[in-house]
Amino acid sequence: MAPRGFSGVLAPAITPFHKDLSIAPERFVHHCRWLLANGCTGLAVFGTNSEANSLTVEERMLLLETLVEAGIPAAVLMPGTGCCSLMDSARLTAHAVRIGCGGVLMLPPFYYKGVSVEGLYRNFAEVIERVGDERLRLYLYHIPPVAQVPISLELIERLLQRYPGTVAGVKDSSGDWNNTKAMLERFAAGGFEIFAGSEVFLLANMRHGGVGCISATANVNPGRIRHLFDHWRDADADGLQEELAATRAVVQKYPMIAALKAIVSHYGGDAEWATVRPPLVELTADQRRCLAEALSGRGFEMVF
Amino acid sequence: MAPRGFSGVLAPAITPFHKDLSIAPERFVHHCRWLLANGCTGLAVFGTNSEANSLTVEERMLLLETLVEAGIPAAVLMPGTGCCSLMDSARLTAHAVRIGCGGVLMLPPFYYKGVSVEGLYRNFAEVIERVGDERLRLYLYHIPPVAQVPISLELIERLLQRYPGTVAGVKDSSGDWNNTKAMLERFAAGGFEIFAGSEVFLLANMRHGGVGCISATANVNPGRIRHLFDHWRDADADGLQEELAATRAVVQKYPMIAALKAIVSHYGGDAEWATVRPPLVELTADQRRCLAEALSGRGFEMVF
């Protein structure tokens, strides 16, 4: 039996749409397969960069089933299942567990701002109780710049105390290394799996007891990120880290999701891949050209 | 035929739950009837104070049908239908139009922050096109303290230009009178219906060409708010306004939704009414007692 838990490089797989904004499942399967064949150890489908909150609950469940039916092992899947309504979160989570997903990555309910730790604790506890399945491995998703509702150390501690076998780890997308470090110092020794929310912090995270990263740019650059993960103890690790950060900086000059889709569209020769759902907008033709030039200037490529 | 459009005092009706967090439809019907019998001119069900984003899409549709089946005229209903996913927004909006609702109150998609006016325009336009029904009357919901995604004047202007018969008005819950004033100056003369997001701005809104207010505290104090609406041109209107603001200030010392439910629970002698869904939490026994004392000290009561 394979050990439980995730580590390495997970991509929050981007979600392809047709021009009419409907989902393109065959492109999704193709992209997910490519990610696993090119360095990703797992897929955090339905993340922020997947436009998950622009999908319906039914669309998410259908896409997840499509991946598993296409032969992608459910054990490498860590779908996002955190919604504003705990009823939706419980439904998506139960569904993910039922089809065998290795874990779920759960946003806090993000409509109400300034809610208490007690209220967030009740939300996660209620979801766990409603799912009521020992196979559940729950990863908390801390992304205050977007959700505006944080996963505090106090919340993690309370959840770990009550649900030690279920609350498995966290993705820290705060962009604040001091916060990741505080999580590592407090929880990593107990086996709590801490993922950096960007490959920019991958090396630091590994050196302090983390298990990897779940990063937007793993959608387009999985091989090199994986290379650092495999070689983080090597002498040239800092150089590899700098190289990764420089590539990410090129992408990050643009709105991230539109940029990732533009890159996949460009290297795959598939114009429709660039489609995003509102409220996001595609890159302009000028932006796409500048981005492609900057990437090829760095020797970047995606081979399908 | 009744004239189209809303005016007066609308309550974002609070949504009752059983202790197990399931919806209590019979209490909801009872509360909505009470609101209409006691001063409300309409019901902005599924607003922020209704915990709408803590409900599933199916729960919202079922509750709306329950109201109409119970004999509440659909024309007085302005349900909230704005979700993170435009597919959900379109589904809820089409449903509301189909059963005859006088309008819908639509949040912007609120997960992604810092999105462009173009992206928000595309979201609302796409929903309107997908609904594809001339009966649709869309009210934009500006509540930046919670949604963190604003409805700018530029966005309103673009939508009004393209969909003049459909985009009918706005609720301004910014809490910033200067913003409401700017909306009034720019759009009120054209028949755009501008609601203050709190009765604290009701008199000012009426004096500058607005049509009323949609306010949380209309859930518990509809009669006196309506009285000001009916008498805003009277000599004692400023005194009535001060009185309303003072009552609201008592409630606003506590988390609003939990406080509203505590008040209905207290005056109705129905403990279960106080239930909220996580991430919200109920008031403590001490808070409930202090709130009830402060309200009765002001001569406040609710008679069922």
Interface residues (C-beta under 8 A of the other chain):
Chain A: L21 T48 N53 S54 L55 T56 V57 E59 C84 S85 L86 M87 D88 R91 P108 P109 F110 Y111 Y112 K113 V115 S116 E118 G119 L120 R122 N123 E126 P145 V146 A147 Q148 V149 R277 P278 P279 L280 V281
Chain B: L21 T48 N53 S54 L55 T56 V57 E59 C84 S85 L86 M87 D88 R91 P108 P109 F110 Y111 Y112 K113 V115 S116 E118 G119 L120 R122 N123 E126 P145 V146 A147 Q148 V149 R277 P278 P279 L280 V281
